[in-house]
C-alpha cells in the first residue's frame, strides 16, 4: 500500500512541520516590524539550532517578499558559553555567590552534582587542589569560593578568558547595535537570562519557538516570548502544546551535524568558536530526503502575501502534529525518531532511544518519547496504553493548575 506523504521524513516536514515553521516565521517577522528602532537591533540566531532557523527565516522572506528591517546574523553560543560571563560578573563584583541567573541555571542542571563536576563543566578544567570541599554537593556559594581558591588559578583564568572572548564575539556580531534579540528553539530562555545578567549595558530579549518555565527558576522574564507555544506544560485542550511532549524532536529538527559551542579562540583578529570547523557552513543546508528538507521545500513554495494561507495551514498542521506525537502509529514513531540526544551544558551525557521493543521496556525508564516507544512495539495494547498516558498527562495538567491557583491565592 502506498504511504501517505507525511509517512516519510521529507513528507512529514513538508506537510506538517512546514506550515508550523512558516507560522513561526510570520510571527517573527510581525514582531520585528513592531520594534521602535530596528536599525539598533539585530536578530541573533543562536547556534546550533538557530543556524537552521536563520536559513528557514531567510527562505521565508525570499519566498514571500516580506522585507526585513532588522539585521540578521548567527551567534555562536551555548548555555555553557553564556554562563561564563555571568559567573565572571559575580567574581568581578566581589559577590560571595553567583548572580541569580547563573545560580538558577546551574542548580537546575547540576542539582545533584559535586562542586568539582560543575567547576569542570563551566571552565573545561578539572580542579587540582585536594580541598575536600570539591566533593560536596554543588551550591552557588561553594563554587564561587572555590573559583577563588589559590590552587585553581588555571581554571579561573580559563573561565575569565573564555568569558572575554565570547563577549567580544557578541559585540562583533552586534556591531554598533545595542538591542540583541536572541532567536532559538526554547524552552526556558536561559541564554537570555544569563546574557542580560552579564551584560546590563545591552538590551537583550529572546524569541523562542516554544517557551515553558523551569521548575524552581527565576521569575519569568518579560523579555522572553514563545512565538509558537507558551505554556507551563502539555494541555490536552491545546494541540500545539504537544511540542512539550517530545521536545527533543524540535531541537533535533533544527540542529545541523555540528558540535555544540564550548570554546573560543582568536583567529586572524576575530573570535572563532569550536563549532566553526572547516566547511561548517556547508552542513547547515538540509540533506535531501530529510525532515528539514521538507520544511525548506514548503517555505520555498510559499506565495507572495501568504498571511491568510499560513494561518489556515498552521492550524491544520498543529492538529496533525498533535495526533502524530500523542497518538502515534508505528510509522509515526519511525518518522519522528531522533536517535541519540546530548544533555550538553559542558557534559558528554546523552539521552538514548531505547533499543528494546517490548511494552515493559517502553513503560519503564526515561525514554525521550514514551508514546513513540509504545508505537514501535506493534502491541495491540497501543491505543489503551496511549489513552492511559493521555489521562495521566491530563490529570497532571489539572493538578498543577490547581496548585498554581492556590499559590496565587495564598
N, C-alpha and C positions, 0 to 999 in steps of 0.2 A: 504494500500500500504506500502511496506517495506521501511523504512527510509534509505537514503544513509548514509554511515559510518560517514561522517562529520556532520550529523544532530543530533548526540548525543554528549554530552560534551567530553567523552573519545575519541570518534572517531574524533572529531574536533582537539583535542590535538594530536592524533597520526598522522592524515593525513595532517593537515595544520600547526599547531604550532610546531610539532616535527621537521620537516625539517628546519623551521626558527630558532629554538633554536640550532639545530645541526650546522647550518651555523655560528651562533654566536660563538659557542664553538670552531669550527675550526679556525675562525678568531682570537679568543682569544689565542688559542694555538700558532698560527703563530706569533702573536705579541710578546708573551713571549719568543719565540725562537730567537727573534732579540735583546733581552736585552744583553748589553755588560757584565754585572756582575750579572748573575741570582742568584748566591749564596748570594748576598747582597740585594736581592729583595724578597718581599712577595706579593702575591695576597690576598688582604683583602676584603672578601665578606661581604658587608655592610648589617647588619640587618635592616629590616626584610627580604626584598626580596632577598638579597644576600645569605641568608641561603639556599634557594632552588636553587638559581643559582649555588652555590658551589656543591650541590648534583648533579645537572644536569651535571656540568662540569666534576665531578669525574666519573659519569656513562659514559659520553662520552669518557673519557680517558681509562676507563676499557674496553669498548666495542671495541674501535679502536686500542688499544695497543700503542697509542702515548705516549711517555714519557713526564713527566713534570719536568723541571729543576728548577722550582720556587716553593717556599714554599706556600702552600695554607692554609688559616685559616679564620674563621669568625671574623668580627669586630662588636662589639656591639655599634652601633652608630645610630644617627638620626640627622636631621638638628639642633634640639634644643640642643642635646648633643654636636655637633660640634661647635655651635656658641659660647658656653660659654668660651672656651679657647681663641677664637678670641676676644671676648669682654674684657676678663681679660687682654689680652696682651696690649690693648689700655690703660686700667686703670693702669697697672703696669708701662707703659712707660710714664705716666703723660699726655696723649693726652687729648685735650678738646672735642674730638669727637670719634666715633668708627673707627676702621680700615676700609678701603674701602669695603672689602669683607663682613663684618658684616653689615655695613650701607646699602649696596646694597640689601642684603638678607632681612633684616628687613623692609626696605622701600617698597620692592615688596610685602612681605607677610602681612604687617600691615600698609599699606599706609593711611588708614582712621581711624586707631585705636588711642586710647589715650595712653599717656606715661605709665599710670598705667597698662593698659592691656598688653603692651609689657613687662613691668617690671615683671608682674606676669607670663607671658609665658616663659621668659628666666630664671627666678630664681625659679619659683614654689611657690613664696611667694607674697601675696598681700601687697602693700605699706600701711604703718600705719600712716604716717605723714599727717597732714591736709593741707599741702602745695598745693595751687590751681594749681600749675604747673602740677600736676599729671593728671588733666583733659584736658590739652592741647593736640592737635594733636601731634602724635609721630614725633620727629625729633631725629637724632643721637646725636645731642648736648644736648638736654633736657634729654635724657635717661642717657647719660654719667654723666651729672651734678647731677641727682637725685640718681644715684648709689653711689655717694659720699656724699649724704645727711646724716647728723649725726643721724637722726632718723631711717635710713634704714640699719643699720649695719647687721641686721639679713638676709635681702635679699641679700645684697652684700656679706656677708660671705658664704651664701648658694651657690651663683654663683661661688665664688672662690673655695670652697671646691669641688663642682661638676666638675669644670674645671680641678682641680688637679687629681681627681680620674679618669676621662676619659683619661687624658693624660697618667697617669700611666697604664691604661688598654691598650692603644695603644702601648706603649713601651713593655708591657708584650707580646703581640701577635707578635710584630716585632722581639723581642729578640735583637740580636746584629745588625740586618739589619737596613739600613738607607734609603732604597728605598721602599716606600709604594705605591702599585698600587691598588687603590680602585676599586672594581667591583660592579656595581649597575645597576638598571634598567634605570634610567635617571631622568630628562631631561636636567637640566641646569648645572650640575657639581657643585652645590652649596657646597656640602660637601668638595669637593676637594679645592675649593677656600678658604673656612674657615680654613681648616687644614693647608694649605700652608701658610696662613697669620699668624696663631697662632704658628706654629712650623717650622720656617725657617731652623732649623738645619736638617730637614728631606727633602728628595726628594720625593714629593707627586705628583702622577699622578692619572688619573681616566679613567676607561674604562666603557662605558655605552652601553646598548642595543641601545638606541636612544638618540641623543643629539640635542637639539634645543637651542635657545638663549633667555634669559629672557629679556623682554622689559625693557629698562632703566637700564640694568645690567652693570656690569663692562665689560671691553673689553674681548672678547672670549679668553679663556686660551688655549694655545697650548698643555698644559699638560692634556687636557680632550679630549677624542675621542669617537664618537658614532660608534660602530662596525657594527650595522645592519642598522641604519638610522642616517644621519647627515643632517639636513635641517632646514631652518628658520621656515617653516610651510608646510602644506599639498600642494602637487603639483599633479594635475590630470595626469601629464606625468610620475610620479614616483610611481608605485604601492606600494612600501614599505613605503612611507610616510603616508599611511593610518593608521599606528600606531599612528600618531599625531591626527587623527580624533577622536580616542577613547582611549586615553592614560590610563584612569582608568583601562581598561581591562588588560593591560600588567602588571601594578602594582599588581592588584588583583591576576593574574595568579601565581605570584611567592611568594606572601606573605602568610605564614602559619598563623594558628589561634593562634597568639601570640601578646602581646601588643607591641606597639612601645616603643623604649628605651627612658626613660625620666631621670632616676636617677641611681646612682651607690652607692654601699656600699662596705666596706671591709668585706670579708668573709673568715676566715681562712688564712689570709695573701695575698689573691688575690682579685682583684676587680671583683665585680659581679653586673650585670645590673638587673633592674627590669623586663626585658624580660625573664631572666633565672629562670622562675618559675619551680616548681617541675615537672619533666618529659618533660621539654620544647623540648628536642631533639627528643622526640618521635612524636612531632607534625609536624616535618619538612617533613618526607616522605609523598608521596601522598596517599590520600584515594582512594580506588578502585572506578572506575566509574566516576572520576572527569577529568577535562581537563588536569591537571598536570600529572595525572596517564597516560594519553595517550601520553604526551610528553616524559615521562620517558620510556615507552614501546618502543617508536620509537628509543630513544637513545640506549637502551639495545640491540636492534636488528641490530645496525649498524655493518657492516663487518669491517675487518681489511683493512687498506689502503683505506678509503672511500672518499677521497677528491673530485674526479670527480662526484661520485654519489651525494654527499652532495650539491655541487654547482648546479647540474641539478635539484634536487628535491626542493631546496630552491627557485629557480626561478619560478617553477610552484606553490609552496606554497604561495609565495608572491602575485601572481595574484589571487589565490583563497581567500586569506585573504582580499585583496582589495575589491573583489566582495562582500564578506560577511559583511564588515564594511560599505562600501559606498552605496551598492545596496542590503541591507538585505531583506530577506523574513521573514515571521513570525517565522519560525523555527530557522533561524539565530539569531533573536532577543532573543529567549528563550535560545539558547545555549550560547550566549555571554553575558547573563545578569550577573551583579555582585552585585546587591542589593545596600547596603549602603557602602559608602567610606568616610574615615576620611580625613579632611584637615591636621591634625597633627600639627607639629611645636608648641607643648605645649598647643594645644587647643583641645576642645572636639566637635568642629563644624564638621558637616558631610554633604556630598552630598547624596541626596536620589534619588532613582529611582522612578519617579512619579507613583502613583497608577492609575491615570486616563488612559483611553484608547481612548479618543477622539482625533481627528486631532487637534482641537484647543488647547487642553492641551499639545500635543506633540510639537506644534509650539511655544507656549508661555513658559515663564520661562527660566531656565538654566539647562536643563537635561544633564546628563553626556554624553549621546549618543542620539542625536535627531533622527538620522536615525533609530535606533532601536525602539524608541518610536513610530515613524510613522509606522514601520512594524508591531508592536504589535496591532495597531488599526484594521488591516484587511481591511482598506479602499481601495476601487477601485482606489482612487487617489494616492495610494502609489508611483507608478512609476513617475507620473508627479511631485509630491512633492519632491521626491528624486532627480529628474533631476533639479528642481529649486534650491535645496540646493547645488548640484554639481556645477551649474552655479554660485551661489554666492561665493563658495569657489574658483572657477577658477578666477572670477573677482577680489577677494581679493588677490589672489596669484600674478596676473598680476600687480595690483595697488601697492602692497608692493614692488614688484621687480622694478618697475619704480621709486618709491620713493627712494629705496636704490641706484639706479644708479645716481639719481640727487644728493643725498648726497655725493657720491663718486666724482662726477664731480664738486661739489661746491668748 
